[in-house]
Amino acid sequence: MQLVLASASPARLATLRSAGVEPRVIVSGVDESQLDGLPPAELALRLAELKCAAVATREDVPTGALVLGCDSVLELDGEALGKPGSAEVAVQRWQMMRGRSGVLHTGHCLREVSSGRVAAATASTTVHFADVSDDEITAYVATGEPLEVAGAFTVDGLGGAFVSGIEGDHHNVVGVSLPLLRELVVELGHTWTALWDEAGVSPA
């Protein structure tokens, strides 16, 4: 059973690989700006569903595959914060976020290509941000790392030093909740360890 990852995120790919899963990557090409005005958790799930659907219907996707779409947004003061896209916006975000806490929502949508059955859910993790200085924000934004990631931060990269704590699944903040994904795989009638077989993982 092959997992197809409908995401260009290197962090999601690395997380799956470290868990013994070797997915095939097919970028969805979905315009993330097409949905607006939804609550943050719902927005993350809807975008994940769109990405999954866009890839699952492609002719080059194997019939026996499971297609995974994911999308993450940071909720702060009830507002959904996606990728800042520019240095100016990233600086503003961090000035808002520092010394505070937000909730990182990652929508997960898993589709069994052969049957069209879908299992979907959102994982939410509370993230506590350090009270970083203006100089630290400027230096971090200048690296370019926060510009193309949800919430303008990473926990597995340079931004890790600016996250003082996490309540919930650490992997979810990176971009894919492994415990939730396992539940979705089981919901569709498969076993998580079957994905290891595809990656060549075998017992010692």
C-alpha positions in Angstrom: 0.0 0.0 0.0 1.5 3.3 -1.1 1.0 6.6 0.5 0.8 9.6 -1.8 1.6 13.0 -0.1 -0.3 15.9 -1.8 2.1 18.5 -0.4 5.4 20.2 -1.3 6.3 20.5 2.4 9.8 19.1 3.0 9.0 19.0 6.7 6.0 16.7 6.2 8.0 14.5 4.0 10.9 14.3 6.5 8.4 13.5 9.3 6.8 10.6 7.4 10.2 9.2 6.4 11.4 9.3 10.0 8.3 7.3 11.0 9.1 4.6 8.4 6.8 5.8 5.6 8.2 6.5 2.2 5.5 8.5 0.4 5.3 9.5 -3.3 5.1 13.3 -3.5 2.6 14.8 -5.9 2.0 18.6 -5.3 -1.6 19.5 -5.5 -1.3 23.0 -6.9 -4.3 24.1 -5.0 -4.6 27.9 -4.6 -4.7 28.3 -0.8 -6.2 31.8 -1.1 -9.5 30.6 -2.6 -11.0 30.0 0.8 -11.6 32.9 3.1 -13.7 33.8 6.1 -13.7 30.3 7.7 -12.8 29.6 11.3 -9.1 28.6 11.5 -9.6 24.8 12.3 -12.3 24.5 9.6 -10.1 26.4 7.1 -7.2 24.0 7.7 -9.4 20.9 7.1 -11.1 22.3 4.0 -7.8 23.1 2.4 -6.5 19.6 3.2 -9.6 18.2 1.6 -9.1 20.3 -1.6 -5.5 19.2 -1.8 -6.3 15.6 -1.4 -9.1 15.6 -3.9 -7.0 17.5 -6.5 -4.3 14.7 -6.4 -6.5 11.7 -5.9 -8.3 12.2 -9.2 -5.1 12.4 -11.2 -4.5 9.5 -13.7 -1.0 8.9 -12.5 -2.0 8.0 -9.0 -2.0 4.3 -8.4 -5.4 2.7 -7.8 -4.2 1.0 -4.6 -2.8 4.2 -3.1 -3.9 6.3 -0.1 -3.7 10.0 -0.8 -2.9 12.4 2.1 -3.7 16.1 1.9 -2.6 18.4 4.8 -2.8 22.1 5.6 -1.7 24.1 8.6 -2.8 27.4 10.0 -1.9 29.2 13.2 -4.8 30.6 15.2 -4.1 33.8 17.1 -6.9 35.9 18.6 -9.4 33.9 16.6 -7.7 34.8 13.3 -6.1 32.2 10.9 -2.5 33.0 10.0 -1.1 31.1 7.1 2.2 31.7 5.3 3.2 35.4 5.6 4.7 35.5 2.1 6.8 38.7 2.8 9.4 39.8 5.3 7.2 42.7 6.4 4.3 40.6 7.2 6.5 38.0 9.0 8.0 40.7 11.2 4.5 42.0 12.1 3.3 38.4 12.9 6.2 37.8 15.3 5.7 41.2 17.0 2.1 40.0 17.6 3.1 36.4 18.6 6.0 36.9 20.9 5.4 36.1 24.6 2.0 34.7 23.7 0.4 31.4 22.8 -1.4 30.3 19.6 -3.0 27.1 18.4 -1.6 25.4 15.3 -4.3 23.5 13.4 -3.4 20.9 10.8 -6.1 19.5 8.7 -5.6 15.9 7.5 -7.6 14.3 4.7 -6.9 10.7 3.6 -8.6 9.2 0.6 -8.5 5.5 -0.6 -8.3 5.8 -4.3 -9.8 2.5 -5.2 -13.0 3.1 -3.3 -13.1 6.9 -3.0 -13.7 6.6 0.8 -12.4 9.5 2.8 -11.3 9.9 6.5 -10.6 13.4 7.6 -9.9 15.3 10.9 -8.0 18.3 12.3 -5.3 18.1 15.0 -4.7 21.1 17.2 -1.6 21.9 19.2 -1.0 24.9 21.5 2.3 26.6 20.9 3.9 29.0 23.4 6.2 31.6 21.8 9.2 33.1 23.6 9.4 36.8 24.2 11.9 37.4 21.5 13.5 40.8 20.9 13.1 43.0 17.8 16.7 42.1 16.8 16.0 38.4 17.0 12.8 38.8 14.9 14.7 40.8 12.3 17.5 38.2 12.1 15.1 35.3 12.0 13.0 36.8 9.2 16.2 37.7 7.3 17.0 33.9 7.0 13.9 33.5 4.9 12.7 30.5 6.9 9.5 32.0 8.3 8.2 33.4 5.0 6.7 30.2 3.5 5.5 28.3 6.6 2.2 28.6 8.4 2.3 31.0 11.3 5.8 32.3 10.2 7.7 29.8 12.4 9.1 26.3 12.5 9.7 24.1 15.5 12.1 21.8 13.7 14.4 24.5 12.3 15.8 27.9 13.2 12.6 28.9 14.8 12.8 26.1 17.4 14.7 28.3 19.8 11.8 30.8 19.8 9.2 28.3 20.8 9.2 27.9 24.6 6.7 25.1 24.9 4.1 22.9 23.2 0.9 21.3 24.5 -0.1 18.4 22.2 1.5 16.5 19.4 4.9 17.9 18.4 4.6 16.3 14.9 1.4 18.2 14.2 3.4 21.5 14.6 5.9 20.2 12.0 3.0 19.6 9.6 1.5 16.1 10.0 0.2 14.5 13.2 1.4 10.9 13.1 -1.0 9.6 15.7 -3.9 11.2 13.9 -2.8 9.9 10.5 -2.5 6.4 12.0 -6.1 6.7 13.2 -7.3 7.7 9.7 -5.4 4.8 8.1 -7.1 2.4 10.5 -10.5 4.1 9.9 -10.2 3.2 6.2 -9.5 -0.4 7.1 -5.7 -0.6 6.8 -2.8 -1.0 9.2 -0.2 1.7 9.9 2.6 -0.9 9.7 1.5 -1.8 6.2 3.0 1.5 5.2 6.3 0.4 6.6 6.4 -2.4 4.1 6.3 0.0 1.2 9.3 1.7 2.7 11.2 -1.5 3.2 11.1 -1.4 7.0 11.4 -4.9 8.5 11.6 -6.3 12.0 15.2 -6.8 13.3 
